[in-house]
Amino acid sequence: MAATLSTVSTATTNAPSVGRLLRDGVVASVLAAVATAAVAGAGQAAGISLNVSGAPIPVVGFAVMTAIFATVGLLIALGLRRFTARPRTAWLRTTVVLTALSFVPDLLSDAAPTTKALLMTTHLIAAVIIVPAVARRLS
């Protein structure tokens, strides 16, 4: 019986914890939110319009939207962790596809080319910060 308990204990210890996944994901999400807002603010300061369809996107809106979609991403990571045999691989494939799809609204928007490029850059920045941080916690 003792051998069975130690085997179960070892298997449980080696699995990445949900708490660490969430902690690292939230930290990365906050960093990404700050980074996207900073890039948007820098772009605006450099003369890039933040107007889409004639309405300006507030700089804080970049942080808010990053936080919202990062939360959705963390929920996806939790689902993949629970329901797939290889959650890290599934996470990486999923996030590459979702990042590419996130460019579609930017490309189709009624905005200046520089604005579109700035929007897509913020998507990439968020992905570069969040995706590896979460992937490290998925086995």
Secondary structure, 3 states (H helix, E strand, C coil): CHHHHHHHHHHHHHCCCHHHHHHHHHHHHHHHHHHHHHHHHHHHHCCCCCEECCEECCHHHHHHHHHHHHHHHHHHHHHHHHHCCCHHHHHHHHHHHHHHHHHHHHHHCCCCHHHHHHHHHHHHHHHHHHHHHHHCCCC
